[in-house]
Amino acid sequence: MVVVEVVKVTDQLRDGYDVVVLGGGAAGLSGAMMLARARRSVAVIDAGAPRNAPAAGVHGLLARDGMRPAELLARGRAEAREYGGHVVSGEVAAVTRHGGEPSEQGFEVTLADGRSVRARRLLVASGLVDELPDIAGLRARWGRDVVHCPYCHGWEIRDQAIGVLAAGPLSVHQALLFRQWSDDVTIFSHTTAPPTAEQAEQLAARGIRVVDGEVASLEIVDDRLVGVRLSDGTVVGREAVAVAPRMVARAGFLADLGLRPEQHPSGAGEHIPCDAGGRTEAPGVWVAGNVTDPAAQVGAAAAAGAAAAAQINADLIAEETRQAVAAYRNPFSAENEARVGVLATGDRRHGL
C-alpha cells in the first residue's frame, strides 16, 4: 500500500505575477509548470475541490493509470513549485480589469477571504460541478459504483449488471457505450421522454433493456450497490449505475470580464467557449480543462493546460517585444534613459 502525505498548500501570494492560474487540477498545474519553466512568475489559486476527488484512481493516463487523484495533484504541485511557481489555497470571488490601454490591461483577482493579487494574464482552469439527479443514495455512491464515463470507469465495472439512469439527451448514447463493457445493460427512463423509434431499435438490437417508471432510490446492502428501486416499489438488480450529470462550469467570477458560461453543443451542460488554443473572447484570458471541455479526461485536460500556457507565454513575448521596440525608437524614453545612465556611471552606480 502506498501512503501519500497530504501537503497543505501554504505559499504566500505576492502583489503581482505574469500569470495567475485559477484552479489547481490537472489543467491548471500543467499550465503553471509550463509557464514556470518559461521563467514566468506564476501563481495557482486552488479551492481544493477537484471534480474527481471521489474516484479511487485516475484512469486512461499514460504511466499514471490507477494513481489516486490526491497523489497526482500532490506531484503536480511539487513540480510547479520546483520551477518557482506558487500554489495558494483560496477561493476566487471576483476578477476585474485594471490598467491603461485595453491591449495591455492586467487583472485583479479577489479571493473570498479578502486577499487580492494582480496578473498580466489569466489561465482559467477552474473545472466544473456535476449536477446529479435528486435520487436517494446517488450522490453517496458517486465515483464508486455510480459513474458517468465508460473510459474512466468501464474497465472497473466490466461484465457487471449495469444500469443507465436516463437524465438527459446523452443517456441513450451512454447506454450504447457501456454496452461495450458488459452484455447486461438496462436503461431506466426515469422522468425523461421515452427513446425515439430509432433509439429504441438501436437499444433492442444491442440487447439493452428499457425500464419505464421513475427511479426512487438505490438499494445498498453492506456498502454495496445491489439494485435500483422504482417509485412503485419494484427493485431491479444492478451492480453499477451510470448517469450523465449536468455539467456546470465553475466560472461565475468571470462575469465582470464579460465571460459567461454558454450551453455546450453536446447538450451535456455549460462551458466557457474558446478557440483551439484556449483563448477566450476576453483579451488576456485563456481557459483549459473541464471549464471549457466537459468531456476532457485528466490527460486531455493536462495537455490543454500546457498548450494554453505556451499561447500565453507567446502573447506576453509579443507584448514585451512591442514595448522594447517602442523604447528603442525613442532615445528619450524612461527605459533608454535608465540604460544610458547605467552605461555612463559604470561601477560608480554601486558606490565604488
C-alpha positions as CSV (number, residue, x, y, z in Angstrom):
1,M,0.0,0.0,0.0
2,V,1.4,3.4,-1.0
3,V,0.9,6.1,1.7
4,V,0.7,9.6,0.3
5,E,1.4,12.5,2.5
6,V,-1.1,15.3,2.0
7,V,0.8,18.5,1.6
8,K,-1.0,21.7,2.7
9,V,-0.8,24.5,0.1
10,T,0.8,27.3,2.0
11,D,2.6,29.6,-0.4
12,Q,2.0,33.3,0.2
13,L,0.8,35.5,-2.6
14,R,3.0,38.3,-4.0
15,D,1.5,41.5,-5.2
16,G,1.6,40.6,-8.9
17,Y,2.5,37.9,-11.4
18,D,2.9,37.4,-15.1
19,V,0.1,34.8,-14.9
20,V,-2.4,33.8,-12.3
21,V,-3.9,30.3,-12.8
22,L,-7.4,29.9,-11.4
23,G,-7.8,26.2,-10.5
24,G,-5.2,23.6,-9.4
25,G,-6.3,20.5,-11.2
26,A,-4.5,18.7,-14.0
27,A,-5.1,21.6,-16.5
28,G,-4.1,24.4,-14.1
29,L,-1.0,22.7,-12.7
30,S,0.2,21.6,-16.1
31,G,-0.2,25.1,-17.4
32,A,1.6,26.6,-14.3
33,M,4.5,24.2,-14.7
34,M,4.9,25.1,-18.4
35,L,4.8,28.8,-17.6
36,A,7.3,28.5,-14.7
37,R,9.6,26.6,-17.0
38,A,9.3,29.5,-19.4
39,R,10.7,31.7,-16.5
40,R,7.3,33.4,-15.9
41,S,6.2,34.4,-12.5
42,V,3.0,32.3,-11.9
43,A,0.6,31.6,-9.1
44,V,-2.1,28.9,-8.9
45,I,-5.2,29.7,-6.8
46,D,-6.8,26.4,-5.8
47,A,-10.0,25.9,-3.8
48,G,-9.2,22.3,-3.1
49,A,-12.4,20.7,-4.6
50,P,-11.3,18.6,-7.5
51,R,-14.0,17.0,-9.6
52,N,-12.5,13.5,-9.4
53,A,-11.9,13.5,-5.7
54,P,-14.4,10.7,-5.0
55,A,-12.7,8.4,-7.6
56,A,-10.4,5.6,-6.3
57,G,-7.9,6.2,-9.2
58,V,-7.2,8.2,-12.4
59,H,-7.6,6.0,-15.5
60,G,-6.5,6.3,-19.1
61,L,-3.5,8.4,-18.1
62,L,-0.3,7.0,-19.6
63,A,2.3,5.9,-17.0
64,R,0.0,7.0,-14.2
65,D,-3.0,4.7,-14.7
66,G,-4.7,4.0,-11.3
67,M,-2.9,6.7,-9.4
68,R,-5.0,8.2,-6.7
69,P,-6.2,11.7,-7.6
70,A,-4.8,13.3,-4.5
71,E,-1.4,11.8,-5.2
72,L,-1.4,13.0,-8.8
73,L,-2.2,16.6,-7.7
74,A,0.4,16.5,-4.9
75,R,3.0,15.6,-7.5
76,G,1.8,18.3,-9.8
77,R,2.0,20.9,-7.1
78,A,5.5,19.8,-6.3
79,E,6.6,20.0,-10.0
80,A,5.1,23.5,-10.4
81,R,6.9,24.7,-7.3
82,E,10.2,23.1,-8.4
83,Y,10.4,25.7,-11.2
84,G,9.4,28.6,-8.9
85,G,5.6,28.6,-9.3
86,H,3.4,29.4,-6.3
87,V,0.4,27.3,-5.3
88,V,-2.0,29.0,-2.9
89,S,-5.2,27.8,-1.2
90,G,-8.1,30.1,-1.8
91,E,-11.5,30.5,-3.5
92,V,-11.8,33.1,-6.2
93,A,-14.6,35.6,-5.6
94,A,-14.2,38.0,-8.5
95,V,-11.9,39.1,-11.3
96,T,-11.7,42.7,-12.6
97,R,-9.5,44.6,-15.1
98,H,-7.1,47.3,-14.2
99,G,-4.5,49.4,-16.1
100,G,-4.4,51.7,-19.2
101,E,-4.7,50.6,-22.8
102,P,-7.2,47.7,-23.4
103,S,-4.5,45.7,-25.2
104,E,-2.2,45.9,-22.2
105,Q,-4.6,45.9,-19.2
106,G,-4.0,43.5,-16.4
107,F,-6.3,41.8,-13.9
108,E,-7.0,41.9,-10.2
109,V,-8.1,38.6,-8.7
110,T,-10.0,38.9,-5.4
111,L,-10.3,35.9,-3.1
112,A,-13.2,35.1,-0.8
113,D,-11.1,35.8,2.2
114,G,-10.3,39.4,1.0
115,R,-6.9,38.8,-0.4
116,S,-6.2,40.1,-3.9
117,V,-3.4,39.7,-6.5
118,R,-2.7,41.2,-9.8
119,A,-1.8,39.4,-13.0
120,R,-0.9,40.4,-16.6
121,R,-2.7,37.3,-18.0
122,L,-5.2,34.7,-16.6
123,L,-5.4,31.0,-17.2
124,V,-8.8,29.8,-16.0
125,A,-8.8,26.0,-15.2
126,S,-11.5,26.0,-12.5
127,G,-13.3,22.9,-13.8
128,L,-16.9,22.1,-13.4
129,V,-19.5,20.8,-11.0
130,D,-21.5,17.6,-11.7
131,E,-25.2,18.2,-11.0
132,L,-26.8,14.8,-10.3
133,P,-30.5,13.9,-10.2
134,D,-32.1,14.1,-6.8
135,I,-32.3,10.4,-6.1
136,A,-31.7,8.9,-2.7
137,G,-28.3,7.2,-2.5
138,L,-27.0,8.5,-5.8
139,R,-24.6,11.2,-4.5
140,A,-23.2,9.0,-1.8
141,R,-22.1,6.4,-4.3
142,W,-20.7,8.9,-6.9
143,G,-17.3,7.9,-8.1
144,R,-17.6,4.4,-6.6
145,D,-20.4,2.2,-8.2
146,V,-22.2,5.3,-9.6
147,V,-20.2,6.5,-12.5
148,H,-20.5,8.6,-15.7
149,C,-17.6,7.9,-18.1
150,P,-17.0,4.5,-19.6
151,Y,-13.4,5.3,-20.5
152,C,-12.8,6.3,-16.8
153,H,-14.7,3.5,-15.1
154,G,-15.8,1.0,-17.7
155,W,-13.0,-1.5,-17.1
156,E,-13.6,-1.5,-13.4
157,I,-17.3,-2.4,-13.8
158,R,-16.8,-4.7,-16.8
159,D,-19.2,-7.7,-17.1
160,Q,-21.3,-6.4,-14.2
161,A,-25.1,-5.7,-14.3
162,I,-25.0,-2.0,-15.3
163,G,-28.0,0.4,-15.1
164,V,-28.0,3.6,-17.0
165,L,-30.2,6.3,-15.4
166,A,-31.6,8.5,-18.1
167,A,-31.0,12.1,-17.1
168,G,-30.6,14.0,-20.4
169,P,-30.1,13.9,-24.1
170,L,-26.9,11.8,-24.0
171,S,-28.4,8.9,-21.9
172,V,-29.1,6.6,-24.9
173,H,-25.6,7.2,-26.2
174,Q,-24.2,6.5,-22.8
175,A,-26.1,3.2,-22.6
176,L,-24.8,2.1,-26.0
177,L,-21.2,3.0,-24.9
178,F,-21.4,1.0,-21.7
179,R,-22.7,-2.0,-23.7
180,Q,-19.0,-2.3,-24.9
181,W,-18.0,-3.3,-21.3
182,S,-21.0,-5.5,-20.4
183,D,-23.7,-7.5,-22.1
184,D,-26.1,-6.8,-19.2
185,V,-27.1,-3.2,-19.6
186,T,-30.5,-1.7,-18.6
187,I,-31.6,1.9,-19.2
188,F,-34.1,3.4,-16.8
189,S,-36.1,6.1,-18.5
190,H,-36.9,7.8,-15.1
191,T,-38.5,11.2,-15.8
192,T,-37.2,11.6,-19.3
193,A,-39.1,11.1,-22.6
194,P,-39.1,7.5,-23.9
195,P,-36.5,6.7,-26.6
196,T,-37.4,7.6,-30.1
197,A,-38.2,4.9,-32.5
198,E,-34.7,4.9,-33.9
199,Q,-33.2,4.8,-30.4
200,A,-35.5,2.0,-29.3
201,E,-34.4,0.0,-32.3
202,Q,-30.7,0.6,-31.5
203,L,-31.2,-0.4,-27.9
204,A,-33.1,-3.6,-28.8
205,A,-30.5,-4.5,-31.4
206,R,-27.8,-4.3,-28.8
207,G,-29.9,-6.2,-26.2
208,I,-30.3,-3.2,-23.8
209,R,-33.5,-3.4,-21.8
210,V,-35.6,-0.3,-21.2
211,V,-37.4,0.1,-17.9
212,D,-40.1,2.8,-17.6
213,G,-41.0,4.5,-14.4
214,E,-39.5,7.0,-12.0
215,V,-36.5,5.9,-10.0
216,A,-36.9,6.5,-6.3
217,S,-33.6,5.3,-4.8
218,L,-30.7,3.0,-5.0
219,E,-30.6,-0.2,-3.0
220,I,-27.5,-0.6,-0.9
221,V,-26.5,-3.7,1.1
222,D,-23.3,-3.9,3.2
223,D,-21.9,-0.8,1.5
224,R,-22.5,-2.3,-2.0
225,L,-25.0,-1.3,-4.7
226,V,-27.4,-4.2,-5.4
227,G,-30.3,-2.6,-7.2
228,V,-32.4,0.3,-8.4
229,R,-35.8,0.9,-6.7
230,L,-38.6,2.4,-8.7
231,S,-41.3,4.6,-7.3
232,D,-43.8,1.7,-7.4
233,G,-41.5,-0.4,-5.2
234,T,-40.1,-2.6,-7.9
235,V,-36.4,-3.3,-7.4
236,V,-34.2,-4.1,-10.5
237,G,-31.0,-5.8,-9.5
238,R,-27.9,-3.8,-10.7
239,E,-24.3,-3.8,-9.6
240,A,-23.4,-0.4,-11.0
241,V,-25.2,2.7,-12.3
242,A,-24.1,5.1,-14.9
243,V,-25.6,8.6,-15.1
244,A,-24.9,11.6,-17.3
245,P,-24.9,14.6,-14.9
246,R,-25.5,18.1,-16.0
247,M,-22.0,19.7,-16.1
248,V,-21.9,23.3,-14.8
249,A,-18.7,25.4,-15.4
250,R,-17.2,27.0,-12.3
251,A,-16.9,30.4,-13.8
252,G,-19.2,32.8,-12.1
253,F,-16.2,35.0,-11.1
254,L,-15.6,35.9,-14.7
255,A,-18.9,37.9,-15.1
256,D,-17.2,41.3,-14.7
257,L,-14.9,40.4,-17.7
258,G,-18.0,39.7,-19.9
259,L,-17.4,35.9,-19.9
260,R,-20.4,33.9,-19.0
261,P,-21.0,30.1,-19.4
262,E,-22.8,29.0,-22.5
263,Q,-24.6,25.8,-23.3
264,H,-22.2,23.2,-24.6
265,P,-23.0,21.9,-28.1
266,S,-23.3,18.4,-26.8
267,G,-26.2,19.3,-24.5
268,A,-24.2,18.0,-21.5
269,G,-24.3,21.3,-19.7
270,E,-22.4,24.6,-20.0
271,H,-18.9,25.8,-20.7
272,I,-16.7,28.8,-21.4
273,P,-16.1,28.9,-25.2
274,C,-12.6,29.4,-26.6
275,D,-10.5,28.9,-29.7
276,A,-8.3,25.9,-30.4
277,G,-5.5,27.4,-28.2
278,G,-7.7,28.2,-25.3
279,R,-8.0,31.9,-25.9
280,T,-11.4,33.4,-24.9
281,E,-13.2,36.5,-26.3
282,A,-11.9,38.4,-23.3
283,P,-8.4,39.8,-24.1
284,G,-5.8,38.3,-21.8
285,V,-7.9,35.3,-20.6
286,W,-7.3,31.7,-21.6
287,V,-9.2,28.6,-20.4
288,A,-8.3,24.9,-20.2
289,G,-9.7,21.7,-19.0
290,N,-13.3,20.9,-18.0
291,V,-14.3,24.5,-17.6
292,T,-14.3,24.7,-21.5
293,D,-14.3,21.0,-22.4
294,P,-16.7,19.0,-20.2
295,A,-15.7,15.7,-21.7
296,A,-11.9,16.1,-21.2
297,Q,-10.3,13.4,-19.2
298,V,-7.2,14.1,-17.0
299,G,-4.7,13.6,-19.8
300,A,-6.6,15.8,-22.2
301,A,-7.0,18.5,-19.6
302,A,-3.3,18.5,-18.7
303,A,-2.4,18.7,-22.4
304,A,-4.8,21.7,-22.9
305,G,-3.3,23.4,-19.9
306,A,0.2,23.1,-21.3
307,A,-1.0,24.3,-24.8
308,A,-2.7,27.3,-23.3
309,A,0.3,28.2,-21.3
310,A,2.5,28.2,-24.4
311,Q,0.0,30.5,-26.1
312,I,0.0,32.8,-23.0
313,N,3.8,33.0,-23.0
314,A,3.9,33.8,-26.7
315,D,1.3,36.6,-26.1
316,L,3.4,38.1,-23.3
317,I,6.5,37.9,-25.5
318,A,4.7,39.8,-28.3
319,E,3.7,42.5,-25.8
320,E,7.2,42.8,-24.4
321,T,8.7,43.0,-27.9
322,R,6.3,45.8,-28.8
323,Q,7.3,47.7,-25.7
324,A,11.0,47.1,-26.4
325,V,10.7,48.3,-30.0
326,A,8.9,51.5,-28.8
327,A,11.6,52.2,-26.3
328,Y,14.3,51.5,-28.9
329,R,12.8,54.0,-31.3
330,N,12.5,56.7,-28.6
331,P,16.0,57.6,-27.3
332,F,14.5,59.8,-24.6
333,S,12.2,57.1,-23.2
334,A,12.5,56.2,-19.5
335,E,13.8,52.8,-20.4
336,N,16.6,54.3,-22.6
337,E,17.4,57.0,-20.0
338,A,18.0,54.3,-17.4
339,R,20.1,52.2,-19.8
340,V,22.3,55.2,-20.7
341,G,22.6,56.0,-17.0
342,V,24.0,52.6,-16.3
343,L,26.5,52.7,-19.2
344,A,27.7,56.2,-18.1
345,T,28.2,55.6,-14.4
346,G,29.7,52.1,-14.8
347,D,30.9,50.8,-11.4
348,R,30.2,54.1,-9.8
349,R,26.5,53.2,-9.6
350,H,27.5,50.7,-6.9
351,G,29.3,53.4,-5.0
352,L,32.8,52.2,-5.9
